[in-house]
Amino acid sequence: MTIHASHNGLTLKEISPHKWPVRVGDLTILLSGKVGYCGFVTSISHQNQIAGVRLLDWSGEEATLEVPLYDCVPTGKTPQDLVKHHQPSGKDFSQALSAERSFPDFDSPALSKSRRTSSKVKKKPPLSGAALVAALALLTPKQKLALGKLVKKNKEKETK
């Protein structure tokens, strides 16, 4: 059995229980180059013992990384295996969409206006003239008596 320095004395079975070497289309964990990164195997050269790997977080423009074949730990998974548990059914998607739409939009202008509070108390000017006469005409007899008592108390205070 060949011992590779990047394996730190571990056997292939101890590193990964899956079949060695990795296959094209499988996900792999790298032991060299970008150690610990997960990648997608795009090509394998058995003559040179090199695997062409694209890291999962790389964009489409970046070149394929060439890694020694023995430094690609097989995971036994494909990219579809990663996402199949996260693909909702039509009903799940509809429920999630309804729940998302039910959340308030905190950036909406209507909500931001309703959250604004004024610390200043706006004082209304006292009624006078026709507005005062109209307001007094709408009072009930009990309210007129109560108002008369208040006015009487105020006049007594002013004269003292």
N, C-alpha and C positions, 0 to 999 in steps of 0.2 A: 504494500500500500504506500502511495506517495504522500509525503508530509509536506504541507505548504506553510510558510511562515505566517501568512495572514490568518491561519486557522488556530494559532496559538496552541498547537499540540492536540486539538480536538479532532475526532474522526468525523467523516462526512455524516454519519448517522447521528452523532451527538449534536452536530450543528443544525441539521434539519432531517426529520424523519421521512421527507418526501424523496421521490426518485431523483438521483443525480444523473447527469447534469440537468440543468433547467431546459425547458423547451421553449420554442418560439411561441409568443402569445401569452406566456405566463408572467406573473409578477415575481420579482426577485428582490432580495435584500442584499445590498452590496457590502463586501468585506474589504474592498480596496477602492481607490479613487475617491468616491464620496461615501465613506464608511457609514453604514447604518441607513442610508437612503433607500427608498423603495423605488424600483424601476420596472419598466415594461420591456421584455426581451423582444427585440425586433428581428434579430438575425443571430445565427450561430455559425462559426467557422470551426469545424472539428479538426481540420488540418492544423490550424494555428492555435487552437484552444482559446479562441476569443469569442466573446458575446457582444453583440451590439445592443446597447441598453439606452432607453430614453427615460429620464427621471420623470416621475409623475407631476412634479411641480414646474417642469420646463415648458416654455411656450413652443409653438410649432416651428419657429425659425432656428432654434438652436440645434446643433449637430448631435448625432448619436454618439454616446460615450462608449468607448471600447474598453472592456473589462476582461481580465482573464476568466475563462469559463469556470474554473474552480473557485473563484471569488464571488460567484453568483449563487446565493443560497435559494434553493427552490422553496416556494411557499405553497405550491399546490393550488394556487388561486389565480383567477383571471380578473381583468378589470370589471367584467360583468358581475362577478361574485361580490365585488365591493359595493356595487350600487343596487343589487337586486332587492335587498331588504329595505331600501329607502325609496323605492318607486311605489307611490301610493296607487290604490285602485281608483276608479272613477268616483266612487262614493266617498272614499277617504279624502280625495283631492277637493271635492265639492264641499265637504264639511270643514276642511281646513281653510278653504277660501272664504266661506261664510264667517268663520270665527275671526279671520284676519280683517275682514271688512267691518266687523262689529266693533273693533277697537276704535276709540276716538282718534281723530287726526289732530294731534297737539300742535301742528304747525298751521292749522287752518286759521284764516283771519277772524272768523266768527268766534272761535274759542278764545283766541288771544284777546279779543275785545271784552269778552265776558269775564276774563280773569283780571282785567285791570280794575283796580279799586282806587277811589279817590280819597285821600286823607283829608281833603278840604271839605268843610261843610258849607254848602251854598245856602246863604240866607235869602229868603224871599222878602221882597220889600213889603211893608205893611199896606193893607188895602186902604184905598181912599176913594172918595167921590162915588161914582155910580157903582163901582165894583163892591164897595163897602155896603151900600144900600141894598144891592142884590143879594149879597151874602147874608145880611141881617134878615131879609125877607124870607129866606129859606129856613130860618131857625124855628124849631118847635117851641111851644110855650114854656116847657121846662128848661130848654136851653137858654131862652131869653131871660128867665129868672136867674139862672146860674150866672149868665153873663152880667146881669145887673148887679149881682152881689160882688163879682170880681171888680167891676168898675168902681163900685162904692168903696171897697177896701183900698183900691189904688188911690182914690181921691183922699181918703183919710190919711194914708201914708204921706202923700205929697204935702198936705197941710201941716203936718207935725214938724 
